[in-house]
Amino acid sequence: MRLLAADVLQEQVGAPGAEDPAHLVLHQQVGLRRAVRADTATAALAGACDGRLDVGTLVVAVQQLLGVEPGVDGGSVAEVLDRVRDLVEAGVLLPPV
């Protein structure tokens, strides 16, 4: 289980109503103020990390919501978990308290 750090904000640029923004970054507002580029699925996963569900369950839920086939378009669980590790290393996702 992971928890989105309270100081993280999402920056997104894209056409209104577009499925995926052209530019999406998760920014820390305190500490090292890291910025991590993200895709729509990764940002959705990070936003859903409230410490109540494990990451595997969230990955499946986000894939279903976005209509992503596992193994297609960066949708494999291994690829998603790599992106989750990047968010943990950056301090965007934290262990639940």
CNS distance restraints for C-alpha pairs under 8 A (distance, minus, plus):
assign (resid   1 and name CA) (resid  49 and name CA) 7.56 0.50 0.50
assign (resid   1 and name CA) (resid  51 and name CA) 5.40 0.50 0.50
assign (resid   1 and name CA) (resid  52 and name CA) 6.87 0.50 0.50
assign (resid   1 and name CA) (resid  53 and name CA) 5.92 0.50 0.50
assign (resid   1 and name CA) (resid  54 and name CA) 4.26 0.50 0.50
assign (resid   1 and name CA) (resid  55 and name CA) 5.82 0.50 0.50
assign (resid   1 and name CA) (resid  95 and name CA) 6.60 0.50 0.50
assign (resid   1 and name CA) (resid  96 and name CA) 6.61 0.50 0.50
assign (resid   2 and name CA) (resid  49 and name CA) 5.61 0.50 0.50
assign (resid   2 and name CA) (resid  50 and name CA) 6.81 0.50 0.50
assign (resid   2 and name CA) (resid  51 and name CA) 5.16 0.50 0.50
assign (resid   2 and name CA) (resid  54 and name CA) 7.10 0.50 0.50
assign (resid   2 and name CA) (resid  55 and name CA) 6.99 0.50 0.50
assign (resid   2 and name CA) (resid  93 and name CA) 6.00 0.50 0.50
assign (resid   2 and name CA) (resid  94 and name CA) 5.47 0.50 0.50
assign (resid   2 and name CA) (resid  95 and name CA) 4.80 0.50 0.50
assign (resid   2 and name CA) (resid  96 and name CA) 5.56 0.50 0.50
assign (resid   3 and name CA) (resid  49 and name CA) 4.81 0.50 0.50
assign (resid   3 and name CA) (resid  50 and name CA) 4.79 0.50 0.50
assign (resid   3 and name CA) (resid  51 and name CA) 4.86 0.50 0.50
assign (resid   3 and name CA) (resid  93 and name CA) 5.42 0.50 0.50
assign (resid   3 and name CA) (resid  94 and name CA) 5.02 0.50 0.50
assign (resid   3 and name CA) (resid  95 and name CA) 5.85 0.50 0.50
assign (resid   3 and name CA) (resid  96 and name CA) 5.33 0.50 0.50
assign (resid   4 and name CA) (resid   8 and name CA) 7.36 0.50 0.50
assign (resid   4 and name CA) (resid  46 and name CA) 6.10 0.50 0.50
assign (resid   4 and name CA) (resid  47 and name CA) 6.65 0.50 0.50
assign (resid   4 and name CA) (resid  48 and name CA) 7.93 0.50 0.50
assign (resid   4 and name CA) (resid  49 and name CA) 5.48 0.50 0.50
assign (resid   4 and name CA) (resid  50 and name CA) 6.34 0.50 0.50
assign (resid   4 and name CA) (resid  92 and name CA) 6.03 0.50 0.50
assign (resid   4 and name CA) (resid  93 and name CA) 4.61 0.50 0.50
assign (resid   4 and name CA) (resid  94 and name CA) 6.18 0.50 0.50
assign (resid   5 and name CA) (resid  91 and name CA) 7.16 0.50 0.50
assign (resid   5 and name CA) (resid  92 and name CA) 5.40 0.50 0.50
assign (resid   5 and name CA) (resid  93 and name CA) 5.63 0.50 0.50
assign (resid   5 and name CA) (resid  94 and name CA) 6.14 0.50 0.50
assign (resid   7 and name CA) (resid  28 and name CA) 5.63 0.50 0.50
assign (resid   7 and name CA) (resid  29 and name CA) 5.20 0.50 0.50
assign (resid   7 and name CA) (resid  30 and name CA) 6.53 0.50 0.50
assign (resid   8 and name CA) (resid  26 and name CA) 6.41 0.50 0.50
assign (resid   8 and name CA) (resid  27 and name CA) 5.33 0.50 0.50
assign (resid   8 and name CA) (resid  28 and name CA) 4.52 0.50 0.50
assign (resid   8 and name CA) (resid  29 and name CA) 6.09 0.50 0.50
assign (resid   8 and name CA) (resid  92 and name CA) 6.51 0.50 0.50
assign (resid   9 and name CA) (resid  26 and name CA) 5.76 0.50 0.50
assign (resid   9 and name CA) (resid  27 and name CA) 5.21 0.50 0.50
assign (resid   9 and name CA) (resid  28 and name CA) 6.55 0.50 0.50
assign (resid   9 and name CA) (resid  29 and name CA) 7.30 0.50 0.50
assign (resid  10 and name CA) (resid  24 and name CA) 7.09 0.50 0.50
assign (resid  10 and name CA) (resid  25 and name CA) 5.82 0.50 0.50
assign (resid  10 and name CA) (resid  26 and name CA) 4.61 0.50 0.50
assign (resid  10 and name CA) (resid  27 and name CA) 6.18 0.50 0.50
assign (resid  11 and name CA) (resid  23 and name CA) 7.79 0.50 0.50
assign (resid  11 and name CA) (resid  24 and name CA) 5.65 0.50 0.50
assign (resid  11 and name CA) (resid  25 and name CA) 5.16 0.50 0.50
assign (resid  11 and name CA) (resid  26 and name CA) 6.32 0.50 0.50
assign (resid  11 and name CA) (resid  27 and name CA) 7.34 0.50 0.50
assign (resid  12 and name CA) (resid  21 and name CA) 6.25 0.50 0.50
assign (resid  12 and name CA) (resid  22 and name CA) 7.58 0.50 0.50
assign (resid  12 and name CA) (resid  23 and name CA) 5.46 0.50 0.50
assign (resid  12 and name CA) (resid  24 and name CA) 4.41 0.50 0.50
assign (resid  12 and name CA) (resid  25 and name CA) 6.50 0.50 0.50
assign (resid  13 and name CA) (resid  21 and name CA) 5.64 0.50 0.50
assign (resid  13 and name CA) (resid  22 and name CA) 5.80 0.50 0.50
assign (resid  13 and name CA) (resid  23 and name CA) 5.09 0.50 0.50
assign (resid  13 and name CA) (resid  24 and name CA) 6.60 0.50 0.50
assign (resid  14 and name CA) (resid  18 and name CA) 6.86 0.50 0.50
assign (resid  14 and name CA) (resid  20 and name CA) 7.48 0.50 0.50
assign (resid  14 and name CA) (resid  21 and name CA) 4.38 0.50 0.50
assign (resid  14 and name CA) (resid  22 and name CA) 4.87 0.50 0.50
assign (resid  14 and name CA) (resid  23 and name CA) 6.67 0.50 0.50
assign (resid  15 and name CA) (resid  21 and name CA) 6.99 0.50 0.50
assign (resid  15 and name CA) (resid  22 and name CA) 7.84 0.50 0.50
assign (resid  20 and name CA) (resid  39 and name CA) 7.80 0.50 0.50
assign (resid  20 and name CA) (resid  40 and name CA) 6.07 0.50 0.50
assign (resid  21 and name CA) (resid  40 and name CA) 7.41 0.50 0.50
assign (resid  23 and name CA) (resid  37 and name CA) 7.87 0.50 0.50
assign (resid  24 and name CA) (resid  37 and name CA) 5.95 0.50 0.50
assign (resid  24 and name CA) (resid  38 and name CA) 5.54 0.50 0.50
assign (resid  24 and name CA) (resid  39 and name CA) 6.39 0.50 0.50
assign (resid  24 and name CA) (resid  40 and name CA) 7.58 0.50 0.50
assign (resid  25 and name CA) (resid  35 and name CA) 6.36 0.50 0.50
assign (resid  25 and name CA) (resid  36 and name CA) 5.46 0.50 0.50
assign (resid  25 and name CA) (resid  37 and name CA) 4.34 0.50 0.50
assign (resid  25 and name CA) (resid  38 and name CA) 5.55 0.50 0.50
assign (resid  26 and name CA) (resid  35 and name CA) 5.61 0.50 0.50
assign (resid  26 and name CA) (resid  36 and name CA) 5.21 0.50 0.50
assign (resid  26 and name CA) (resid  37 and name CA) 6.40 0.50 0.50
assign (resid  26 and name CA) (resid  38 and name CA) 6.92 0.50 0.50
assign (resid  26 and name CA) (resid  43 and name CA) 7.56 0.50 0.50
assign (resid  26 and name CA) (resid  92 and name CA) 7.68 0.50 0.50
assign (resid  27 and name CA) (resid  33 and name CA) 6.61 0.50 0.50
assign (resid  27 and name CA) (resid  34 and name CA) 5.93 0.50 0.50
assign (resid  27 and name CA) (resid  35 and name CA) 4.44 0.50 0.50
assign (resid  27 and name CA) (resid  36 and name CA) 6.57 0.50 0.50
assign (resid  27 and name CA) (resid  92 and name CA) 7.98 0.50 0.50
assign (resid  28 and name CA) (resid  32 and name CA) 7.47 0.50 0.50
assign (resid  28 and name CA) (resid  33 and name CA) 4.52 0.50 0.50
assign (resid  28 and name CA) (resid  34 and name CA) 5.35 0.50 0.50
assign (resid  28 and name CA) (resid  35 and name CA) 6.39 0.50 0.50
assign (resid  28 and name CA) (resid  92 and name CA) 6.87 0.50 0.50
assign (resid  29 and name CA) (resid  33 and name CA) 5.33 0.50 0.50
assign (resid  34 and name CA) (resid  90 and name CA) 6.59 0.50 0.50
assign (resid  36 and name CA) (resid  87 and name CA) 7.36 0.50 0.50
assign (resid  36 and name CA) (resid  90 and name CA) 7.58 0.50 0.50
assign (resid  38 and name CA) (resid  42 and name CA) 5.74 0.50 0.50
assign (resid  38 and name CA) (resid  43 and name CA) 6.01 0.50 0.50
assign (resid  39 and name CA) (resid  43 and name CA) 6.21 0.50 0.50
assign (resid  40 and name CA) (resid  44 and name CA) 6.09 0.50 0.50
assign (resid  41 and name CA) (resid  45 and name CA) 6.08 0.50 0.50
assign (resid  41 and name CA) (resid  62 and name CA) 6.50 0.50 0.50
assign (resid  41 and name CA) (resid  63 and name CA) 7.37 0.50 0.50
assign (resid  41 and name CA) (resid  66 and name CA) 7.42 0.50 0.50
assign (resid  42 and name CA) (resid  46 and name CA) 6.12 0.50 0.50
assign (resid  42 and name CA) (resid  80 and name CA) 7.28 0.50 0.50
assign (resid  42 and name CA) (resid  83 and name CA) 7.05 0.50 0.50
assign (resid  42 and name CA) (resid  84 and name CA) 7.58 0.50 0.50
assign (resid  43 and name CA) (resid  47 and name CA) 6.07 0.50 0.50
assign (resid  44 and name CA) (resid  48 and name CA) 6.22 0.50 0.50
assign (resid  44 and name CA) (resid  62 and name CA) 6.81 0.50 0.50
assign (resid  45 and name CA) (resid  49 and name CA) 6.44 0.50 0.50
assign (resid  45 and name CA) (resid  58 and name CA) 6.36 0.50 0.50
assign (resid  45 and name CA) (resid  59 and name CA) 6.68 0.50 0.50
assign (resid  45 and name CA) (resid  62 and name CA) 6.45 0.50 0.50
assign (resid  46 and name CA) (resid  93 and name CA) 7.10 0.50 0.50
assign (resid  48 and name CA) (resid  58 and name CA) 7.19 0.50 0.50
assign (resid  49 and name CA) (resid  53 and name CA) 7.35 0.50 0.50
assign (resid  49 and name CA) (resid  55 and name CA) 7.65 0.50 0.50
assign (resid  49 and name CA) (resid  58 and name CA) 7.80 0.50 0.50
assign (resid  49 and name CA) (resid  93 and name CA) 7.70 0.50 0.50
assign (resid  50 and name CA) (resid  96 and name CA) 7.92 0.50 0.50
assign (resid  51 and name CA) (resid  95 and name CA) 7.69 0.50 0.50
assign (resid  51 and name CA) (resid  96 and name CA) 5.26 0.50 0.50
assign (resid  53 and name CA) (resid  57 and name CA) 6.52 0.50 0.50
assign (resid  53 and name CA) (resid  58 and name CA) 6.79 0.50 0.50
assign (resid  54 and name CA) (resid  58 and name CA) 6.54 0.50 0.50
assign (resid  55 and name CA) (resid  59 and name CA) 6.08 0.50 0.50
assign (resid  56 and name CA) (resid  60 and name CA) 6.46 0.50 0.50
assign (resid  56 and name CA) (resid  77 and name CA) 7.97 0.50 0.50
assign (resid  57 and name CA) (resid  61 and name CA) 6.26 0.50 0.50
assign (resid  58 and name CA) (resid  62 and name CA) 6.01 0.50 0.50
assign (resid  59 and name CA) (resid  63 and name CA) 6.12 0.50 0.50
assign (resid  59 and name CA) (resid  77 and name CA) 7.19 0.50 0.50
assign (resid  59 and name CA) (resid  80 and name CA) 7.33 0.50 0.50
assign (resid  60 and name CA) (resid  64 and name CA) 6.19 0.50 0.50
assign (resid  61 and name CA) (resid  65 and name CA) 6.17 0.50 0.50
assign (resid  62 and name CA) (resid  66 and name CA) 6.06 0.50 0.50
assign (resid  63 and name CA) (resid  67 and name CA) 5.78 0.50 0.50
assign (resid  63 and name CA) (resid  68 and name CA) 4.83 0.50 0.50
assign (resid  63 and name CA) (resid  69 and name CA) 6.89 0.50 0.50
assign (resid  63 and name CA) (resid  70 and name CA) 7.34 0.50 0.50
assign (resid  63 and name CA) (resid  75 and name CA) 7.25 0.50 0.50
assign (resid  64 and name CA) (resid  68 and name CA) 6.37 0.50 0.50
assign (resid  68 and name CA) (resid  72 and name CA) 7.00 0.50 0.50
assign (resid  68 and name CA) (resid  73 and name CA) 7.34 0.50 0.50
assign (resid  68 and name CA) (resid  75 and name CA) 6.25 0.50 0.50
assign (resid  69 and name CA) (resid  73 and name CA) 7.68 0.50 0.50
assign (resid  69 and name CA) (resid  75 and name CA) 6.28 0.50 0.50
assign (resid  70 and name CA) (resid  74 and name CA) 7.96 0.50 0.50
assign (resid  70 and name CA) (resid  75 and name CA) 4.71 0.50 0.50
assign (resid  70 and name CA) (resid  76 and name CA) 4.76 0.50 0.50
assign (resid  70 and name CA) (resid  77 and name CA) 6.95 0.50 0.50
assign (resid  71 and name CA) (resid  75 and name CA) 4.95 0.50 0.50
assign (resid  71 and name CA) (resid  76 and name CA) 4.03 0.50 0.50
assign (resid  71 and name CA) (resid  77 and name CA) 7.54 0.50 0.50
assign (resid  72 and name CA) (resid  76 and name CA) 6.72 0.50 0.50
assign (resid  74 and name CA) (resid  79 and name CA) 6.19 0.50 0.50
assign (resid  74 and name CA) (resid  80 and name CA) 7.33 0.50 0.50
assign (resid  75 and name CA) (resid  79 and name CA) 6.70 0.50 0.50
assign (resid  75 and name CA) (resid  80 and name CA) 6.60 0.50 0.50
assign (resid  76 and name CA) (resid  80 and name CA) 6.33 0.50 0.50
assign (resid  77 and name CA) (resid  81 and name CA) 6.01 0.50 0.50
assign (resid  78 and name CA) (resid  82 and name CA) 6.20 0.50 0.50
assign (resid  79 and name CA) (resid  83 and name CA) 6.52 0.50 0.50
assign (resid  80 and name CA) (resid  84 and name CA) 6.26 0.50 0.50
assign (resid  81 and name CA) (resid  85 and name CA) 6.12 0.50 0.50
assign (resid  82 and name CA) (resid  86 and name CA) 6.41 0.50 0.50
assign (resid  83 and name CA) (resid  87 and name CA) 6.40 0.50 0.50
assign (resid  84 and name CA) (resid  88 and name CA) 6.24 0.50 0.50
assign (resid  84 and name CA) (resid  93 and name CA) 7.88 0.50 0.50
assign (resid  85 and name CA) (resid  89 and name CA) 6.09 0.50 0.50
assign (resid  86 and name CA) (resid  90 and name CA) 6.15 0.50 0.50
assign (resid  87 and name CA) (resid  91 and name CA) 6.20 0.50 0.50
assign (resid  87 and name CA) (resid  92 and name CA) 5.09 0.50 0.50
assign (resid  87 and name CA) (resid  93 and name CA) 5.61 0.50 0.50
assign (resid  88 and name CA) (resid  92 and name CA) 5.87 0.50 0.50
assign (resid  88 and name CA) (resid  93 and name CA) 4.76 0.50 0.50
assign (resid  88 and name CA) (resid  94 and name CA) 6.24 0.50 0.50
